[in-house]
Amino acid sequence: MGRSFLFGAAATLVVVPLAVYAAQATSTPSSVQQAVNSRQQQLRVQLAQIEQEIAVQQSLLDKAQNQHQTLQSQVDAYDAQIRKTQLQIQAINVAVEQLNGDISNHNQTLTSLSSQLSAEKASLAQILRQTEMLDNYSIVGLALGSRDVSGFFSDLGAFASIKSALAASFVNIRQTSSSTEAEKEALQARLAEQEQLQQEAQLAQDSIRQQEQAKQQLLTETKGIEANFQKLITSNQQTAAQIRSALFQLRDSASIPFGTALTYAEQAQKATGVPAALTLGILKQETNLGQNLGTGRWRTDMSPSRDQPVFAYITQTLGLDPNAMPVSRKPSYGWGGAMGPGQFIPSTWACYGGFVNANTNDCTNAAGSLPMSQFWQGPWKYVASKDRIRTLTGGNAPSDPWNPRDAIMATAMLMADNGAAAGTPAAERLAALRYFAGWVGATNPAFAFYGDGVMTYTQQFQQDINLINNS
């Protein structure tokens, strides 16, 4: 009677509280959820209205740019571009507010799942303790210790109940652990998107300042007189030689003459089909982005499990001091560590630059022959025949992410992989957005400024290229 009561009660204690806890953890006040849904709907409507206004400003900008170049058309173009950028910042702010609500929900769910997981682990500990107590008794002991036959079979039933609860607890823990990890990944994705939007907003703010300064400088130099504007245009026209010799800024690498950058980009165009001007537009936008982000260090800003081992081997192979090489700083949501003008993370550069895991002889663990944590630890090796960049550039050394020629080729290769080789403006802009925000984030309207910025630089570079080629 005593053992039967003890074991039966223990089995009940470990099963019932979990069911009660799960019911409590998943319940949400309907009024709160309705308020959240209402606010999200308001933000969606507001974002749609802003997008309509952006389209209007884009139409005005196109009209101003397509007119004969006059002082008024140039001022109109500045005004339309400034207003469009201001609206894009509003769109970014709305998207960030939407994300904040989403992040809050994910945080609440994650907290709930973590508490549930702790409760399930505590229950598992209870079951294991009761199982150990039962295991100390033999079946014969149970039979001899029971007062009657019904008591003996009651003890056996308690034993079976606890064993069943043990199996169920393992299943619950596995399911909750899986849900917790999925929720963590979802939260990180939202935080990553938030960080990218904030970076884009900073770029947009910089653009507004530059446009305002350019507009005011134009009005100051011309004194609002059309004749002075036409004289200014003539005097400001650059020669092909000036364009070639002008320095082309690169992120985390030394500047090079524009003519040299163009040679590398045209070589990449022949190899990948991605226009040279587009590749240079990406590098220009990334360089501007880098000015806002600062520089990080591999030991503190790079993923220690996925990227640090690869990075250490890449720099060793190239004969570089890893502590002296600049990488992107760590954002708030995860890891940085992107390298060079093209901003490749080491684990991505590995597949372009010929670096493979020595055990699997590949760069992605495509066959899944090793746990990913073990795969990234290496050991790594360099295989010249797998160096895709070197194959296209004709270089003799392992591809270097900080080398302008290699970085420009790699950027064009990634843009081609993103669909830019299709050759249409829409495909090129989408490829640029994928370069920045990934394939999922690329369709988010709030990221529009990055794609627009790349296309604007692309047009400017194409004009310079046309002048050089026609000289």
Secondary structure as UniProt FT lines:
FT   HELIX           2..26
FT   HELIX           30..66
FT   HELIX           71..135
FT   HELIX           139..145
FT   HELIX           149..222
FT   TURN            223..224
FT   HELIX           226..236
FT   HELIX           240..245
FT   STRAND          247..250
FT   TURN            251..252
FT   STRAND          253..257
FT   HELIX           258..272
FT   HELIX           276..293
FT   HELIX           298..301
FT   TURN            304..307
FT   HELIX           308..318
FT   HELIX           322..324
FT   TURN            340..343
FT   HELIX           346..353
FT   STRAND          354..357
FT   TURN            358..360
FT   TURN            366..367
FT   HELIX           372..376
FT   STRAND          380..387
FT   HELIX           388..393
FT   TURN            401..402
FT   HELIX           404..417
FT   TURN            418..419
FT   HELIX           420..422
FT   HELIX           425..441
FT   TURN            442..443
FT   HELIX           445..447
FT   HELIX           448..470
//
